[in-house]
Every structure is written in C-alpha cells, then in structure tokens.
Amino acid sequence: MATITPEMKEFIANHLPWVATISKDGQLNIGPKMSTFVLDDHHIAYHERTARQHYQNLLDGSELVIGVADLKTKTGYRFRGKVTLHSDDAIYEEQVKVAEHNGTKKPAVVPVLEVSEIDDLTAGAKAGTVIEKD
C-alpha cells in the first residue's frame, strides 16, 4: 500500500476532492465528494449519499480514482487503488454517527479506497508522475 503523508492528509482536508468511476458501458462519471476523509495512512473514504451512478459503478466493479487540487498553487494529488464498500460494519456505523453529528444525510455506503498509487498533479513537467506505487 502507498502511504498518505501528513502533508497529503492536510491537503485532502483543506481542498475539494473529486471522485471518478466508470460504468460497465465505459461512461466516465466524475463528481465532487465533500465528505471525503483520510481513514488512516493507507485508506481514503467518503460518504456515498446519493447511491446513484458512482455507487452503481462501484457495485459493477469500477475502479475508483480520487483527485484533489488547489488552483491557487496549481498543486494536487491523484489516488488510485482497490475499493471496499462498507454498509454494515464498524466503519459504516462510525460514519453514520459522523453524518448525524454534522447534520448531513446518512450515507448509503462508505467506499474505502486502499491506496496503491499516488500521483503528483502539480502543473508542469511533474504532472501525472508517480509519487509512490506499491
């Protein structure tokens, strides 16, 4: 597993992450996920509240990519890896409590990305280069 550094954790917490999935028919779906959070040094998760296209794509086996960028500094990261959907375990129950505390909709599921690759999205020659890959 690739390691999410303290700097990356802070970056994710302070910028809007976007998730991308792909349908069985090859249609790309991308959207912002304000509920994204770092679970630990190797996992990123979010609350899937709408349970529509991203959810269906993940159920159908789509990969998940999470991108985060800062337009002011033209820096960012892209995270890739395997996804596990949590809907009836301790991770899910904890995130239901978080949603209740924050006054947000209960998640239908909590997708957890096990990060296997981190790419640099800094503008310029480094754009798209691999920072870490297991």
DOBATI-197526 format. One line per field, with one value per atom (N, C-alpha, C, O): residue number from 1; atom name; x, y negated, z negated. Coordinates in Angstrom, 1 decimal. Each point is the difference from the previous one (the first is absolute). Example, Ala and Ser with C-alpha at 12.3 -4.5 7.8 and 13.67 -1.06 7.14 Angstrom:
2
i c(1/1/1/1/2/2/2/2)
at c(N/CA/C/O/N/CA/C/O)
X c(13.2/-0.9/0.9/1.0/-1.4/0.9/-0.8/0.5)
Y c(5.7/-1.2/-1.2/0.0/-1.1/-1.1/-1.1/-1.1)
Z c(-7.8/0.0/0.0/-0.7/1.4/0.0/-0.8/-0.1)
***
This chain:
134
i c(1/1/1/1/2/2/2/2/3/3/3/3/4/4/4/4/5/5/5/5/6/6/6/6/7/7/7/7/8/8/8/8/9/9/9/9/10/10/10/10/11/11/11/11/12/12/12/12/13/13/13/13/14/14/14/14/15/15/15/15/16/16/16/16/17/17/17/17/18/18/18/18/19/19/19/19/20/20/20/20/21/21/21/21/22/22/22/22/23/23/23/23/24/24/24/24/25/25/25/25/26/26/26/26/27/27/27/27/28/28/28/28/29/29/29/29/30/30/30/30/31/31/31/31/32/32/32/32/33/33/33/33/34/34/34/34/35/35/35/35/36/36/36/36/37/37/37/37/38/38/38/38/39/39/39/39/40/40/40/40/41/41/41/41/42/42/42/42/43/43/43/43/44/44/44/44/45/45/45/45/46/46/46/46/47/47/47/47/48/48/48/48/49/49/49/49/50/50/50/50/51/51/51/51/52/52/52/52/53/53/53/53/54/54/54/54/55/55/55/55/56/56/56/56/57/57/57/57/58/58/58/58/59/59/59/59/60/60/60/60/61/61/61/61/62/62/62/62/63/63/63/63/64/64/64/64/65/65/65/65/66/66/66/66/67/67/67/67/68/68/68/68/69/69/69/69/70/70/70/70/71/71/71/71/72/72/72/72/73/73/73/73/74/74/74/74/75/75/75/75/76/76/76/76/77/77/77/77/78/78/78/78/79/79/79/79/80/80/80/80/81/81/81/81/82/82/82/82/83/83/83/83/84/84/84/84/85/85/85/85/86/86/86/86/87/87/87/87/88/88/88/88/89/89/89/89/90/90/90/90/91/91/91/91/92/92/92/92/93/93/93/93/94/94/94/94/95/95/95/95/96/96/96/96/97/97/97/97/98/98/98/98/99/99/99/99/100/100/100/100/101/101/101/101/102/102/102/102/103/103/103/103/104/104/104/104/105/105/105/105/106/106/106/106/107/107/107/107/108/108/108/108/109/109/109/109/110/110/110/110/111/111/111/111/112/112/112/112/113/113/113/113/114/114/114/114/115/115/115/115/116/116/116/116/117/117/117/117/118/118/118/118/119/119/119/119/120/120/120/120/121/121/121/121/122/122/122/122/123/123/123/123/124/124/124/124/125/125/125/125/126/126/126/126/127/127/127/127/128/128/128/128/129/129/129/129/130/130/130/130/131/131/131/131/132/132/132/132/133/133/133/133/134/134/134/134)
at c(N/CA/C/O/N/CA/C/O/N/CA/C/O/N/CA/C/O/N/CA/C/O/N/CA/C/O/N/CA/C/O/N/CA/C/O/N/CA/C/O/N/CA/C/O/N/CA/C/O/N/CA/C/O/N/CA/C/O/N/CA/C/O/N/CA/C/O/N/CA/C/O/N/CA/C/O/N/CA/C/O/N/CA/C/O/N/CA/C/O/N/CA/C/O/N/CA/C/O/N/CA/C/O/N/CA/C/O/N/CA/C/O/N/CA/C/O/N/CA/C/O/N/CA/C/O/N/CA/C/O/N/CA/C/O/N/CA/C/O/N/CA/C/O/N/CA/C/O/N/CA/C/O/N/CA/C/O/N/CA/C/O/N/CA/C/O/N/CA/C/O/N/CA/C/O/N/CA/C/O/N/CA/C/O/N/CA/C/O/N/CA/C/O/N/CA/C/O/N/CA/C/O/N/CA/C/O/N/CA/C/O/N/CA/C/O/N/CA/C/O/N/CA/C/O/N/CA/C/O/N/CA/C/O/N/CA/C/O/N/CA/C/O/N/CA/C/O/N/CA/C/O/N/CA/C/O/N/CA/C/O/N/CA/C/O/N/CA/C/O/N/CA/C/O/N/CA/C/O/N/CA/C/O/N/CA/C/O/N/CA/C/O/N/CA/C/O/N/CA/C/O/N/CA/C/O/N/CA/C/O/N/CA/C/O/N/CA/C/O/N/CA/C/O/N/CA/C/O/N/CA/C/O/N/CA/C/O/N/CA/C/O/N/CA/C/O/N/CA/C/O/N/CA/C/O/N/CA/C/O/N/CA/C/O/N/CA/C/O/N/CA/C/O/N/CA/C/O/N/CA/C/O/N/CA/C/O/N/CA/C/O/N/CA/C/O/N/CA/C/O/N/CA/C/O/N/CA/C/O/N/CA/C/O/N/CA/C/O/N/CA/C/O/N/CA/C/O/N/CA/C/O/N/CA/C/O/N/CA/C/O/N/CA/C/O/N/CA/C/O/N/CA/C/O/N/CA/C/O/N/CA/C/O/N/CA/C/O/N/CA/C/O/N/CA/C/O/N/CA/C/O/N/CA/C/O/N/CA/C/O/N/CA/C/O/N/CA/C/O/N/CA/C/O/N/CA/C/O/N/CA/C/O/N/CA/C/O/N/CA/C/O/N/CA/C/O/N/CA/C/O/N/CA/C/O/N/CA/C/O/N/CA/C/O/N/CA/C/O/N/CA/C/O/N/CA/C/O/N/CA/C/O/N/CA/C/O/N/CA/C/O/N/CA/C/O/N/CA/C/O/N/CA/C/O/N/CA/C/O/N/CA/C/O/N/CA/C/O/N/CA/C/O)
X c(0.8/-0.8/0.9/1.0/-1.5/0.7/-0.4/-1.1/2.0/-0.2/-0.4/0.6/-1.7/-0.5/0.7/-0.1/0.9/0.9/-0.9/-1.1/1.7/-0.7/-0.4/-1.0/1.9/-0.2/-1.2/-0.9/0.8/-1.1/-1.3/-1.0/1.0/-1.2/-0.5/-1.2/2.1/-0.5/-0.5/-1.0/1.6/-0.4/-1.4/-0.9/0.6/-1.3/-1.0/-1.1/1.4/-0.9/-0.4/-1.0/1.9/-0.2/-0.3/-0.1/-0.2/-0.3/-1.2/-0.2/-0.5/-1.1/0.5/0.4/-0.6/0.3/-1.1/-1.2/1.6/-0.9/0.3/1.1/-2.2/0.2/-0.5/-0.8/1.5/-0.4/-0.2/0.8/-1.8/-0.3/-0.4/-0.2/0.1/-0.4/-1.1/0.1/-1.1/-1.1/0.4/1.1/-1.9/0.2/0.1/0.6/-1.3/0.0/1.1/0.1/0.8/1.2/-0.3/0.9/-2.0/-0.3/0.7/-0.2/1.0/0.7/-1.0/-0.8/0.9/-0.8/1.0/0.8/-0.9/0.8/-0.8/-0.9/1.2/-0.7/0.7/0.8/-1.1/0.6/-0.6/-1.2/2.0/-0.4/0.5/1.1/-1.9/0.3/0.2/0.7/-1.2/0.1/1.3/0.2/0.7/1.2/0.9/0.2/0.4/0.9/1.0/-0.1/1.2/1.1/-0.3/-0.2/0.1/-0.4/1.3/-0.1/1.2/1.3/1.1/-0.3/1.5/1.1/-0.1/0.8/-1.7/-0.1/-1.4/-0.2/-0.7/-1.4/-0.7/0.2/-1.0/-0.8/-1.4/-0.3/-0.7/-1.4/-0.9/0.5/-1.7/-1.0/-1.4/-0.2/-0.7/-1.4/-0.7/-0.2/-0.2/-0.8/-1.5/-0.6/0.1/-1.3/-1.1/-1.1/1.4/-1.0/-0.3/-1.1/2.1/-0.2/-0.5/-0.8/1.4/-0.4/1.2/0.4/0.0/1.0/1.3/0.5/0.2/1.2/-0.2/0.8/-1.8/-0.3/-0.2/0.5/-1.4/-0.2/1.3/0.2/0.6/1.2/1.0/0.6/-0.6/0.8/-0.5/0.8/-2.1/-0.6/0.3/0.2/-0.1/0.3/1.5/0.4/0.4/1.5/0.9/1.1/-1.7/0.8/1.2/-0.1/1.2/1.1/-0.5/-0.9/1.6/-0.3/1.3/1.0/-1.1/1.1/-0.5/-1.1/1.9/-0.3/1.1/1.2/-1.6/0.9/-0.3/-1.2/2.2/-0.1/1.0/1.1/-1.6/0.9/-0.2/-1.1/2.1/-0.1/0.3/1.1/-2.1/0.2/1.0/0.7/-0.7/0.9/1.5/0.8/-0.5/1.4/0.3/1.2/-2.2/0.1/0.7/0.8/-1.2/0.5/-1.2/-1.1/1.5/-1.1/0.5/1.2/-2.1/0.3/-1.1/-1.1/1.5/-1.0/0.3/1.2/-2.3/0.2/-0.8/-1.1/1.7/-0.6/0.2/0.8/-1.7/0.1/-1.3/-1.0/1.0/-1.2/-1.0/0.3/-1.6/-1.1/-0.7/-0.3/-0.1/-0.8/-1.2/0.1/-1.3/-1.3/-0.4/-0.2/0.0/-0.3/-1.5/-0.3/-0.6/-1.3/-0.6/-1.2/1.9/-0.5/1.0/0.0/1.0/1.1/0.4/-0.7/1.8/0.4/0.4/-0.3/0.9/0.3/-1.2/-0.1/-0.9/-1.2/-0.8/-0.4/0.3/-0.7/0.6/-0.6/2.0/0.7/-0.3/-0.2/0.1/-0.2/-1.5/-0.3/-0.6/-1.4/-0.1/-0.7/1.5/0.1/0.6/-0.5/1.5/0.6/-1.0/-0.2/-0.6/-1.0/-1.1/-0.4/0.0/-1.0/0.5/-0.7/2.0/0.6/0.1/-0.2/0.5/0.2/-1.3/0.0/-1.1/-1.3/-0.1/-0.7/1.4/-0.1/-0.7/-0.3/-0.1/-0.7/0.8/1.2/-1.9/0.6/0.6/-0.7/1.9/0.5/-0.6/-0.4/0.2/-0.6/1.1/-0.2/1.5/1.1/1.3/-0.1/1.1/1.3/1.0/0.6/-0.3/1.1/1.4/0.2/0.6/1.3/1.1/0.0/0.8/1.0/1.3/0.6/-0.1/1.3/1.1/0.1/0.6/0.8/1.3/0.8/-0.7/1.1/0.9/1.2/-1.7/0.8/-0.4/-1.2/2.2/-0.2/0.8/1.2/-1.9/0.6/0.0/-0.8/1.8/0.2/-0.8/0.1/-1.0/-0.7/0.4/-0.7/2.0/0.5/0.2/0.4/-0.8/0.0/1.5/0.9/-0.7/1.3/0.5/-0.7/2.0/0.7/-0.3/0.1/-0.4/-0.3/-1.4/-0.3/-0.6/-1.4/-0.2/0.5/-1.2/-0.3/1.1/-0.2/1.3/1.1/-0.4/-0.7/1.2/-0.3/0.9/1.2/-1.9/0.7/0.4/1.1/-2.1/0.2/-0.9/-1.2/1.7/-0.9/0.5/1.2/-2.1/0.4/0.0/0.4)
Y c(1.2/-1.2/-1.3/0.0/-1.0/-1.3/-0.7/0.2/-1.0/-0.8/-1.4/-0.7/0.3/-1.4/-0.8/0.3/-1.2/-0.8/-1.0/-0.3/-0.2/-1.0/-1.3/-0.5/0.2/-1.2/0.3/-0.8/2.1/0.4/0.0/-0.4/0.9/0.0/-1.4/-0.2/-0.8/-1.3/-0.6/-0.7/1.0/-0.4/0.5/-0.8/2.0/0.6/-0.7/-0.3/0.1/-0.6/-1.5/-0.5/-0.1/-1.5/-0.3/-1.1/2.1/-0.2/1.0/1.0/-1.3/0.8/1.2/-0.2/1.4/1.2/0.3/-0.3/0.9/0.4/1.5/0.4/0.4/1.4/0.3/-0.7/1.7/0.5/1.5/0.7/-0.3/1.4/0.2/-1.0/2.2/0.3/1.1/0.9/-1.1/0.9/1.2/0.1/0.9/1.3/-0.4/0.7/-1.7/-0.5/-0.9/-0.5/0.2/-0.8/-1.5/-0.8/0.4/-1.4/-0.4/0.5/-1.6/-0.6/-0.8/-0.7/0.9/-0.8/-0.7/0.7/-2.0/-0.7/-1.0/-0.7/0.5/-0.9/-0.3/0.7/-1.9/-0.4/0.8/0.4/-0.1/0.7/-0.7/0.2/-1.1/-0.9/0.9/-0.5/1.7/0.8/0.9/0.8/-1.0/0.8/-0.3/-1.1/2.2/-0.1/1.1/1.0/-1.3/1.0/0.9/-0.5/1.8/1.0/0.3/0.1/0.1/0.3/-0.2/-0.6/1.0/-0.3/0.6/-0.3/1.2/0.8/0.0/0.6/-1.3/0.1/-1.4/-0.8/0.6/-1.2/0.5/0.9/-1.6/0.4/-1.3/-1.1/1.4/-1.1/0.6/1.2/-2.1/0.5/-0.1/-1.0/2.2/0.0/-0.1/0.9/-2.2/-0.3/0.2/0.4/-0.7/0.0/1.5/0.3/0.5/1.4/0.2/0.8/-1.7/0.1/0.5/1.1/-1.9/0.5/0.5/1.1/-1.9/0.5/1.3/0.9/-0.9/1.3/1.1/1.1/-1.2/1.1/0.4/1.2/-2.2/0.3/0.9/0.9/-1.3/0.7/1.4/1.0/-0.9/1.4/0.8/1.3/-1.9/0.7/0.3/0.5/-0.9/0.3/-1.1/0.2/-1.4/-1.1/-0.3/0.2/-0.7/-0.5/-1.4/-0.6/0.1/-1.3/-0.8/0.5/-1.7/-0.9/-1.3/-0.5/0.0/-1.2/-1.0/0.2/-1.4/-1.1/-1.2/-0.3/-0.3/-1.2/-1.1/0.3/-1.5/-1.0/-1.4/-0.2/-0.6/-1.4/-0.9/0.0/-0.7/-0.9/-1.1/-0.4/-0.1/-1.1/0.3/-0.7/1.9/0.4/1.0/0.3/0.1/0.9/1.3/0.5/0.0/1.3/0.9/-0.4/1.7/1.0/1.4/0.3/0.6/1.4/0.8/-0.4/1.6/1.0/1.3/0.4/0.2/1.3/1.1/-0.2/1.3/1.2/1.2/0.1/0.9/1.2/0.8/-0.3/1.4/0.8/-0.6/-0.8/1.1/-0.6/1.1/1.1/-1.4/0.9/-0.8/-1.2/1.7/-0.7/0.4/1.2/-2.1/0.3/-0.5/-1.2/2.1/-0.3/0.6/-0.3/1.1/0.7/0.4/1.1/-1.9/0.3/-1.2/-1.0/1.2/-1.1/-1.3/-1.1/1.2/-1.2/-0.7/-1.2/1.9/-0.6/-0.6/-1.2/1.9/-0.5/-1.3/-0.9/0.9/-1.2/-1.2/-1.1/1.3/-1.1/-0.4/-1.2/2.1/-0.4/-1.0/-1.0/1.2/-0.9/-1.3/-1.1/1.1/-1.2/-0.8/-1.2/1.8/-0.6/-0.7/-1.1/1.9/-0.5/-1.3/-1.0/1.1/-1.1/-1.2/-1.2/1.4/-1.1/-0.5/-1.0/1.7/-0.4/0.3/-0.7/1.7/0.4/1.3/0.7/-0.5/1.3/1.2/0.1/0.9/1.3/0.6/0.1/0.4/0.6/1.3/0.8/-0.5/1.3/1.0/1.2/-1.6/0.9/-0.9/-1.2/1.7/-0.7/0.7/1.1/-1.6/0.6/-0.3/-1.2/2.2/-0.2/0.4/1.1/-2.1/0.3/0.4/-0.8/2.0/0.4/-0.5/0.5/-1.6/-0.7/0.9/0.4/-0.2/0.8/-0.9/0.4/-1.6/-0.9/-1.4/-0.4/-0.5/-1.4/-0.7/0.2/-1.1/-0.7/-1.5/-0.5/-0.2/-1.4/-0.8/0.3/-1.2/-0.8/-1.4/-0.9/0.6/-1.3/-0.4/0.8/-2.0/-0.5/0.0/-0.2/0.5/0.0/1.4/1.0/-0.9/1.3/1.1/1.2/-1.4/1.1/0.5/1.0/-1.7/0.4/1.5/0.4/0.3/1.4/1.0/1.2/-1.7/1.0/0.7/-0.6/1.8/0.8/-0.4/-0.1/-0.2/-0.3/1.3/0.2/0.7/1.3/1.0/-0.3/1.5/1.1/1.3/0.3/0.5/1.3/1.1/1.1)
Z c(0.0/0.0/0.0/-0.6/1.3/0.0/-1.3/-0.5/0.1/-1.3/0.3/0.7/-1.4/0.1/-1.1/-1.2/1.6/-0.9/-0.8/0.4/-1.5/-0.7/0.9/-0.2/1.1/0.8/1.0/0.2/0.3/0.9/-0.8/0.5/-1.8/-0.8/-0.2/0.1/-0.4/-0.2/1.3/0.0/1.2/1.3/0.3/0.4/-0.7/0.2/-0.8/0.4/-1.7/-0.9/0.3/-0.3/1.1/0.3/1.4/0.4/0.4/1.4/0.4/-0.6/1.7/0.4/0.9/1.1/-1.7/0.8/1.1/-0.2/1.3/1.1/0.1/0.0/0.2/0.3/1.4/0.6/-0.1/1.4/0.0/-0.6/1.3/0.2/1.5/0.7/-0.3/1.4/0.0/-0.7/1.5/0.1/0.8/0.7/-0.7/0.8/1.5/0.7/-0.3/1.4/0.3/1.2/-2.1/0.3/-0.2/0.4/-1.0/-0.3/-1.3/-1.0/1.2/-1.2/-0.8/0.5/-1.8/-0.9/-1.0/-0.6/0.5/-0.9/-0.8/0.5/-1.8/-0.8/-1.3/-0.5/-0.1/-1.3/-1.1/0.0/-1.0/-1.2/-1.2/-0.5/0.0/-1.2/-1.3/-0.9/0.9/-1.2/0.0/-0.9/1.9/0.0/-1.2/-0.5/0.0/-1.2/0.1/0.7/-1.4/-0.1/-1.2/-1.1/1.4/-1.1/-0.8/-1.2/1.9/-0.7/1.1/1.0/-1.3/0.9/1.3/0.9/-0.6/1.2/0.7/1.0/-1.7/0.5/0.0/-0.9/2.0/0.1/0.2/0.7/-1.3/0.1/0.2/-0.1/0.4/0.1/-0.2/0.0/-0.3/-0.2/1.4/0.6/-0.2/1.3/-0.4/-0.5/0.6/-0.4/1.0/-0.3/1.6/1.0/0.4/0.5/-0.6/0.4/1.5/0.3/0.5/1.4/0.9/-0.3/1.2/1.0/-0.5/0.3/-1.2/-0.6/-0.7/0.2/-1.0/-0.8/1.0/-0.3/1.3/0.9/0.7/0.2/0.2/0.7/-0.9/0.4/-1.7/-1.0/-0.2/-0.1/0.0/-0.1/1.2/-0.1/1.3/1.2/0.2/1.0/-2.0/0.0/0.5/0.3/-0.1/0.5/-1.0/-1.2/1.8/-0.8/-0.5/0.5/-1.6/-0.5/0.0/-0.4/0.9/0.0/-0.8/0.3/-1.2/-0.7/0.3/-0.2/0.7/0.3/-0.9/-0.2/-0.2/-0.8/0.5/0.3/-0.1/0.6/-0.7/-0.5/0.6/-0.5/1.2/0.4/0.1/1.1/-0.2/0.9/-2.2/-0.3/0.2/0.6/-1.2/0.1/1.1/0.3/0.4/1.2/-0.4/0.7/-1.9/-0.5/-0.3/-0.1/0.0/-0.3/0.0/0.2/-0.5/-0.1/0.6/0.1/0.4/0.5/-0.7/-0.1/-0.4/-0.8/0.7/0.5/-0.3/0.6/-0.9/-0.9/1.1/-0.7/0.0/0.7/-1.5/-0.1/-1.0/-0.9/1.2/-0.8/-0.7/0.5/-1.8/-0.8/-0.4/-0.5/0.7/-0.3/-1.4/-0.3/-0.6/-1.4/-0.2/0.2/-0.6/-0.3/-1.2/-0.4/-0.3/-1.2/-1.0/-0.5/0.4/-0.9/-0.9/0.0/-0.7/-1.0/0.8/-0.5/1.6/0.8/0.4/-0.2/0.7/0.4/-1.2/0.1/-1.2/-1.2/-0.5/-0.4/0.4/-0.5/0.9/-0.4/1.7/1.0/0.0/0.3/-0.7/-0.2/-1.2/0.1/-1.1/-1.2/0.4/-0.4/1.3/0.5/0.8/-0.2/1.0/0.8/-0.9/0.2/-1.2/-0.9/-0.8/-0.1/-0.3/-0.7/0.9/-0.5/1.8/0.9/0.6/0.7/-1.0/0.6/1.5/0.7/-0.3/1.4/0.2/-1.0/2.2/0.4/-0.4/0.2/-0.7/-0.3/1.3/1.0/-1.0/1.2/0.3/-0.9/2.1/0.5/-0.2/-0.3/0.5/0.0/-0.2/0.3/-0.9/-0.1/0.8/-0.4/1.6/0.8/-0.6/-0.3/0.1/-0.5/1.0/0.5/-0.1/1.0/-0.7/-0.8/1.1/-0.5/1.0/1.1/-1.5/1.0/0.4/-0.9/2.2/0.5/0.8/0.3/0.2/0.8/-0.3/-0.2/0.0/-0.1/1.1/0.1/0.6/1.1/-0.4/-0.7/1.3/-0.2/1.1/1.1/-1.5/0.9/0.1/0.4/-0.9/0.1/1.5/0.8/-0.5/1.4/0.5/-0.8/2.1/0.6/0.2/0.2/-0.1/0.4/-1.0/0.5/-1.7/-1.0/0.1/-0.6/1.3/0.1/0.4/1.1/-1.9/0.3/-0.4/0.2/-0.7/-0.4/-1.3/-0.9/0.8/-1.2/-1.2/0.1/-1.2/-1.3/-0.7/-0.4/0.4/-0.7/0.6/0.3/-0.1/0.5/-0.7/0.0/-0.4/-0.7/1.1/-0.4)
***
